[in-house]
C-alpha cells in the first residue's frame, strides 16, 4: 500500500501541473499586464513546487520507500 507521504508528493506534482495549465490559460485570456504578473508568478511557483517534489521523490527512491508501480504521477 502506498504511504501517505508518497501520495502527498504525487498530489503536489498534479497540483503543480494544474497550476501551470491555469497560468497558460490565464496568459492567453488576460486583459492587462498586471494579470500577466499574476500568471507569471503562478507559473514560477508551479515550477518551484514541481522541482521540490521531484527532489523529495528521488530521496524517497534512494531510501527505498518509493514504489513506482503505486504512484502514477502523470
Phi and psi in radians as a Rosetta constraint file:
Dihedral C 1 N 2 CA 2 C 2 CIRCULARHARMONIC -1.187 0.35
Dihedral N 2 CA 2 C 2 N 3 CIRCULARHARMONIC 2.432 0.35
Dihedral C 2 N 3 CA 3 C 3 CIRCULARHARMONIC -1.370 0.35
Dihedral N 3 CA 3 C 3 N 4 CIRCULARHARMONIC 2.512 0.35
Dihedral C 3 N 4 CA 4 C 4 CIRCULARHARMONIC -0.968 0.35
Dihedral N 4 CA 4 C 4 N 5 CIRCULARHARMONIC -0.651 0.35
Dihedral C 4 N 5 CA 5 C 5 CIRCULARHARMONIC -1.110 0.35
Dihedral N 5 CA 5 C 5 N 6 CIRCULARHARMONIC -0.648 0.35
Dihedral C 5 N 6 CA 6 C 6 CIRCULARHARMONIC -1.252 0.35
Dihedral N 6 CA 6 C 6 N 7 CIRCULARHARMONIC -0.711 0.35
Dihedral C 6 N 7 CA 7 C 7 CIRCULARHARMONIC -1.056 0.35
Dihedral N 7 CA 7 C 7 N 8 CIRCULARHARMONIC -0.684 0.35
Dihedral C 7 N 8 CA 8 C 8 CIRCULARHARMONIC -1.168 0.35
Dihedral N 8 CA 8 C 8 N 9 CIRCULARHARMONIC -0.613 0.35
Dihedral C 8 N 9 CA 9 C 9 CIRCULARHARMONIC -1.140 0.35
Dihedral N 9 CA 9 C 9 N 10 CIRCULARHARMONIC -0.689 0.35
Dihedral C 9 N 10 CA 10 C 10 CIRCULARHARMONIC -1.100 0.35
Dihedral N 10 CA 10 C 10 N 11 CIRCULARHARMONIC -0.695 0.35
Dihedral C 10 N 11 CA 11 C 11 CIRCULARHARMONIC -1.108 0.35
Dihedral N 11 CA 11 C 11 N 12 CIRCULARHARMONIC -0.660 0.35
Dihedral C 11 N 12 CA 12 C 12 CIRCULARHARMONIC -1.112 0.35
Dihedral N 12 CA 12 C 12 N 13 CIRCULARHARMONIC -0.731 0.35
Dihedral C 12 N 13 CA 13 C 13 CIRCULARHARMONIC -1.066 0.35
Dihedral N 13 CA 13 C 13 N 14 CIRCULARHARMONIC -0.755 0.35
Dihedral C 13 N 14 CA 14 C 14 CIRCULARHARMONIC -1.159 0.35
Dihedral N 14 CA 14 C 14 N 15 CIRCULARHARMONIC -0.729 0.35
Dihedral C 14 N 15 CA 15 C 15 CIRCULARHARMONIC -1.088 0.35
Dihedral N 15 CA 15 C 15 N 16 CIRCULARHARMONIC -0.744 0.35
Dihedral C 15 N 16 CA 16 C 16 CIRCULARHARMONIC -1.136 0.35
Dihedral N 16 CA 16 C 16 N 17 CIRCULARHARMONIC -0.640 0.35
Dihedral C 16 N 17 CA 17 C 17 CIRCULARHARMONIC -1.097 0.35
Dihedral N 17 CA 17 C 17 N 18 CIRCULARHARMONIC -0.763 0.35
Dihedral C 17 N 18 CA 18 C 18 CIRCULARHARMONIC -1.104 0.35
Dihedral N 18 CA 18 C 18 N 19 CIRCULARHARMONIC -0.668 0.35
Dihedral C 18 N 19 CA 19 C 19 CIRCULARHARMONIC -1.096 0.35
Dihedral N 19 CA 19 C 19 N 20 CIRCULARHARMONIC -0.726 0.35
Dihedral C 19 N 20 CA 20 C 20 CIRCULARHARMONIC -1.128 0.35
Dihedral N 20 CA 20 C 20 N 21 CIRCULARHARMONIC -0.740 0.35
Dihedral C 20 N 21 CA 21 C 21 CIRCULARHARMONIC -1.112 0.35
Dihedral N 21 CA 21 C 21 N 22 CIRCULARHARMONIC -0.733 0.35
Dihedral C 21 N 22 CA 22 C 22 CIRCULARHARMONIC -1.113 0.35
Dihedral N 22 CA 22 C 22 N 23 CIRCULARHARMONIC -0.718 0.35
Dihedral C 22 N 23 CA 23 C 23 CIRCULARHARMONIC -1.071 0.35
Dihedral N 23 CA 23 C 23 N 24 CIRCULARHARMONIC -0.714 0.35
Dihedral C 23 N 24 CA 24 C 24 CIRCULARHARMONIC -1.112 0.35
Dihedral N 24 CA 24 C 24 N 25 CIRCULARHARMONIC -0.834 0.35
Dihedral C 24 N 25 CA 25 C 25 CIRCULARHARMONIC -1.105 0.35
Dihedral N 25 CA 25 C 25 N 26 CIRCULARHARMONIC -0.699 0.35
Dihedral C 25 N 26 CA 26 C 26 CIRCULARHARMONIC -1.110 0.35
Dihedral N 26 CA 26 C 26 N 27 CIRCULARHARMONIC -0.716 0.35
Dihedral C 26 N 27 CA 27 C 27 CIRCULARHARMONIC -1.122 0.35
Dihedral N 27 CA 27 C 27 N 28 CIRCULARHARMONIC -0.641 0.35
Dihedral C 27 N 28 CA 28 C 28 CIRCULARHARMONIC -1.177 0.35
Dihedral N 28 CA 28 C 28 N 29 CIRCULARHARMONIC -0.469 0.35
Dihedral C 28 N 29 CA 29 C 29 CIRCULARHARMONIC -2.023 0.35
Dihedral N 29 CA 29 C 29 N 30 CIRCULARHARMONIC 0.104 0.35
Dihedral C 29 N 30 CA 30 C 30 CIRCULARHARMONIC -1.218 0.35
Dihedral N 30 CA 30 C 30 N 31 CIRCULARHARMONIC 2.677 0.35
Dihedral C 30 N 31 CA 31 C 31 CIRCULARHARMONIC -1.802 0.35
Dihedral N 31 CA 31 C 31 N 32 CIRCULARHARMONIC -0.337 0.35
Dihedral C 31 N 32 CA 32 C 32 CIRCULARHARMONIC -2.631 0.35
Dihedral N 32 CA 32 C 32 N 33 CIRCULARHARMONIC 3.035 0.35
Dihedral C 32 N 33 CA 33 C 33 CIRCULARHARMONIC -1.245 0.35
Dihedral N 33 CA 33 C 33 N 34 CIRCULARHARMONIC -0.468 0.35
Dihedral C 33 N 34 CA 34 C 34 CIRCULARHARMONIC -1.168 0.35
Dihedral N 34 CA 34 C 34 N 35 CIRCULARHARMONIC -0.559 0.35
Dihedral C 34 N 35 CA 35 C 35 CIRCULARHARMONIC -1.174 0.35
Dihedral N 35 CA 35 C 35 N 36 CIRCULARHARMONIC -0.604 0.35
Dihedral C 35 N 36 CA 36 C 36 CIRCULARHARMONIC -1.078 0.35
Dihedral N 36 CA 36 C 36 N 37 CIRCULARHARMONIC -0.671 0.35
Dihedral C 36 N 37 CA 37 C 37 CIRCULARHARMONIC -1.118 0.35
Dihedral N 37 CA 37 C 37 N 38 CIRCULARHARMONIC -0.777 0.35
Dihedral C 37 N 38 CA 38 C 38 CIRCULARHARMONIC -1.045 0.35
Dihedral N 38 CA 38 C 38 N 39 CIRCULARHARMONIC -0.863 0.35
Dihedral C 38 N 39 CA 39 C 39 CIRCULARHARMONIC -1.262 0.35
Dihedral N 39 CA 39 C 39 N 40 CIRCULARHARMONIC -0.518 0.35
Dihedral C 39 N 40 CA 40 C 40 CIRCULARHARMONIC -1.166 0.35
Dihedral N 40 CA 40 C 40 N 41 CIRCULARHARMONIC -0.690 0.35
Dihedral C 40 N 41 CA 41 C 41 CIRCULARHARMONIC -1.145 0.35
Dihedral N 41 CA 41 C 41 N 42 CIRCULARHARMONIC -0.718 0.35
Dihedral C 41 N 42 CA 42 C 42 CIRCULARHARMONIC -1.054 0.35
Dihedral N 42 CA 42 C 42 N 43 CIRCULARHARMONIC -0.775 0.35
Dihedral C 42 N 43 CA 43 C 43 CIRCULARHARMONIC -1.120 0.35
Dihedral N 43 CA 43 C 43 N 44 CIRCULARHARMONIC -0.800 0.35
Dihedral C 43 N 44 CA 44 C 44 CIRCULARHARMONIC -1.034 0.35
Dihedral N 44 CA 44 C 44 N 45 CIRCULARHARMONIC -0.759 0.35
Dihedral C 44 N 45 CA 45 C 45 CIRCULARHARMONIC -1.110 0.35
Dihedral N 45 CA 45 C 45 N 46 CIRCULARHARMONIC -0.689 0.35
Dihedral C 45 N 46 CA 46 C 46 CIRCULARHARMONIC -1.085 0.35
Dihedral N 46 CA 46 C 46 N 47 CIRCULARHARMONIC -0.765 0.35
Dihedral C 46 N 47 CA 47 C 47 CIRCULARHARMONIC -1.126 0.35
Dihedral N 47 CA 47 C 47 N 48 CIRCULARHARMONIC -0.695 0.35
Dihedral C 47 N 48 CA 48 C 48 CIRCULARHARMONIC -1.136 0.35
Dihedral N 48 CA 48 C 48 N 49 CIRCULARHARMONIC -0.777 0.35
Dihedral C 48 N 49 CA 49 C 49 CIRCULARHARMONIC -1.091 0.35
Dihedral N 49 CA 49 C 49 N 50 CIRCULARHARMONIC -0.755 0.35
Dihedral C 49 N 50 CA 50 C 50 CIRCULARHARMONIC -1.074 0.35
Dihedral N 50 CA 50 C 50 N 51 CIRCULARHARMONIC -0.768 0.35
Dihedral C 50 N 51 CA 51 C 51 CIRCULARHARMONIC -1.075 0.35
Dihedral N 51 CA 51 C 51 N 52 CIRCULARHARMONIC -0.790 0.35
Dihedral C 51 N 52 CA 52 C 52 CIRCULARHARMONIC -1.103 0.35
Dihedral N 52 CA 52 C 52 N 53 CIRCULARHARMONIC -0.726 0.35
Dihedral C 52 N 53 CA 53 C 53 CIRCULARHARMONIC -1.130 0.35
Dihedral N 53 CA 53 C 53 N 54 CIRCULARHARMONIC -0.710 0.35
Dihedral C 53 N 54 CA 54 C 54 CIRCULARHARMONIC -1.128 0.35
Dihedral N 54 CA 54 C 54 N 55 CIRCULARHARMONIC -0.645 0.35
Dihedral C 54 N 55 CA 55 C 55 CIRCULARHARMONIC -1.123 0.35
Dihedral N 55 CA 55 C 55 N 56 CIRCULARHARMONIC -0.755 0.35
Dihedral C 55 N 56 CA 56 C 56 CIRCULARHARMONIC -1.126 0.35
Dihedral N 56 CA 56 C 56 N 57 CIRCULARHARMONIC -0.710 0.35
Dihedral C 56 N 57 CA 57 C 57 CIRCULARHARMONIC -1.051 0.35
Dihedral N 57 CA 57 C 57 N 58 CIRCULARHARMONIC -0.746 0.35
Dihedral C 57 N 58 CA 58 C 58 CIRCULARHARMONIC -1.092 0.35
Dihedral N 58 CA 58 C 58 N 59 CIRCULARHARMONIC -0.697 0.35
Dihedral C 58 N 59 CA 59 C 59 CIRCULARHARMONIC -1.094 0.35
Dihedral N 59 CA 59 C 59 N 60 CIRCULARHARMONIC -0.693 0.35
Dihedral C 59 N 60 CA 60 C 60 CIRCULARHARMONIC -1.167 0.35
Dihedral N 60 CA 60 C 60 N 61 CIRCULARHARMONIC -0.658 0.35
Dihedral C 60 N 61 CA 61 C 61 CIRCULARHARMONIC -1.135 0.35
Dihedral N 61 CA 61 C 61 N 62 CIRCULARHARMONIC -0.786 0.35
Dihedral C 61 N 62 CA 62 C 62 CIRCULARHARMONIC -1.078 0.35
Dihedral N 62 CA 62 C 62 N 63 CIRCULARHARMONIC -0.562 0.35
Dihedral C 62 N 63 CA 63 C 63 CIRCULARHARMONIC -1.475 0.35
Dihedral N 63 CA 63 C 63 N 64 CIRCULARHARMONIC -0.127 0.35
Dihedral C 63 N 64 CA 64 C 64 CIRCULARHARMONIC 1.396 0.35
Dihedral N 64 CA 64 C 64 N 65 CIRCULARHARMONIC 0.343 0.35
Dihedral C 64 N 65 CA 65 C 65 CIRCULARHARMONIC -1.900 0.35
Dihedral N 65 CA 65 C 65 N 66 CIRCULARHARMONIC 0.197 0.35
Dihedral C 65 N 66 CA 66 C 66 CIRCULARHARMONIC -1.958 0.35
Dihedral N 66 CA 66 C 66 N 67 CIRCULARHARMONIC 2.270 0.35
Dihedral C 66 N 67 CA 67 C 67 CIRCULARHARMONIC -2.030 0.35
Dihedral N 67 CA 67 C 67 N 68 CIRCULARHARMONIC 1.883 0.35
Dihedral C 67 N 68 CA 68 C 68 CIRCULARHARMONIC -1.003 0.35
Dihedral N 68 CA 68 C 68 N 69 CIRCULARHARMONIC -0.536 0.35
Dihedral C 68 N 69 CA 69 C 69 CIRCULARHARMONIC -1.203 0.35
Dihedral N 69 CA 69 C 69 N 70 CIRCULARHARMONIC -0.474 0.35
Dihedral C 69 N 70 CA 70 C 70 CIRCULARHARMONIC -1.618 0.35
Dihedral N 70 CA 70 C 70 N 71 CIRCULARHARMONIC -0.160 0.35
Dihedral C 70 N 71 CA 71 C 71 CIRCULARHARMONIC -2.179 0.35
Dihedral N 71 CA 71 C 71 N 72 CIRCULARHARMONIC 1.714 0.35
Dihedral C 71 N 72 CA 72 C 72 CIRCULARHARMONIC -1.575 0.35
Dihedral N 72 CA 72 C 72 N 73 CIRCULARHARMONIC 1.904 0.35
Dihedral C 72 N 73 CA 73 C 73 CIRCULARHARMONIC -1.618 0.35
Dihedral N 73 CA 73 C 73 N 74 CIRCULARHARMONIC 0.009 0.35
